[in-house]
Amino acid sequence: MKPTTRDALLASASGVVLFAVLAVTESLSLLGRVDAAAAGVGLALFVEALFVADTRAVELWERRAVRLMVVAVLVVGSVLAVAVTGQWLVAAACWGLATYFVLLGLLVSGVWVPSDR
């Protein structure tokens, strides 16, 4: 399986869970908050910049255990955050995943080609 396909599947599964958490808690309106969108988009761009810059994050991400741990931390951490801080963090995580999919779409379509590829 291609890494982009693998990563898109992981992001999709995570997104379904996070979106479901917002739906079950009747918090979908939080997706309309500018602060949640800005936090999610900003963090996603920061993480993607780590990969484009060819940092150690790239090497770590290729380890299956790391990928699964990151997905588990994202999903479980976001769900636990609902109990502690409310659903805002889950909405921000959804925006981060949406940003990832926009970047993935640009990459797959050839509109965006990182300098290291």
C-alpha positions in Angstrom: 0.0 0.0 0.0 1.3 3.4 -0.9 2.2 5.7 2.1 -0.3 8.3 1.0 -3.1 5.8 0.8 -2.1 4.3 4.2 -2.0 7.8 5.8 -5.3 8.8 4.3 -7.0 5.7 5.7 -5.6 6.4 9.1 -6.7 10.0 8.9 -10.2 9.0 7.7 -10.7 6.5 10.5 -9.5 9.1 13.0 -11.8 11.8 11.5 -14.9 9.5 11.6 -14.3 8.9 15.3 -13.7 12.6 16.1 -16.7 13.7 14.0 -18.9 11.1 15.8 -17.8 12.4 19.2 -18.9 15.9 18.1 -22.2 14.5 16.8 -23.0 12.5 19.9 -22.2 15.4 22.2 -24.3 17.7 20.0 -21.3 19.9 19.4 -21.0 20.1 15.6 -21.5 23.8 15.9 -18.0 24.1 17.3 -16.7 23.4 13.8 -17.8 26.9 12.9 -15.6 28.6 15.5 -12.7 30.5 14.1 -10.4 29.7 17.0 -10.9 25.9 16.6 -10.3 26.2 12.9 -7.2 28.3 13.3 -5.7 26.0 16.0 -6.4 22.9 13.9 -5.1 24.3 10.6 -2.1 25.9 12.3 -1.1 22.6 14.0 -1.6 20.6 10.9 0.6 23.0 8.8 3.3 22.8 11.5 3.2 19.0 11.5 3.3 18.8 7.7 6.2 21.3 7.7 8.1 18.8 9.8 7.7 16.2 7.2 8.5 18.4 4.2 11.7 19.6 6.0 12.7 16.0 6.2 13.2 16.0 10.0 13.3 12.9 12.3 9.5 12.9 12.2 9.7 11.3 8.8 11.8 8.4 10.0 9.6 7.9 13.1 6.4 8.0 11.1 7.5 5.1 8.9 7.4 2.9 12.0 4.0 1.1 12.2 4.0 1.3 16.0 4.5 5.1 15.9 1.6 5.6 13.4 -0.8 3.5 15.5 0.3 5.2 18.7 -0.2 8.7 17.1 -3.7 7.7 15.9 -4.6 6.2 19.3 -3.3 9.3 21.1 -5.2 11.6 18.8 -8.5 9.7 19.1 -8.3 8.7 22.8 -6.8 12.0 23.8 -9.5 14.0 22.0 -12.2 11.9 23.5 -10.7 12.3 27.0 -10.4 16.0 26.4 -14.1 16.2 26.0 -14.5 15.2 29.7 -11.8 17.6 30.8 -11.9 20.7 28.6 -15.0 20.3 26.4 -15.4 19.5 22.7 -13.3 22.4 21.4 -10.1 20.3 21.1 -12.1 17.7 19.1 -13.3 20.4 16.7 -9.7 21.7 16.3 -8.5 18.1 15.6 -11.2 17.8 12.9 -9.9 21.0 11.3 -6.4 19.6 11.5 -7.5 16.5 9.6 -9.4 18.5 7.1 -6.2 20.5 6.4 -4.3 17.3 6.0 -6.8 16.2 3.3 -6.5 19.5 1.5 -2.8 19.2 1.4 -3.1 15.5 0.3 -5.4 16.6 -2.5 -2.9 19.2 -3.7 -0.1 16.6 -3.6 -2.0 13.9 -5.4 -3.3 16.3 -8.0 0.2 17.6 -8.7 -0.6 21.2 -7.7 1.8 21.0 -4.8 5.1 19.2 -5.0 7.3 19.5 -1.9 10.9 20.4 -2.8 12.2 17.1 -1.5 10.2 15.0 -4.0 
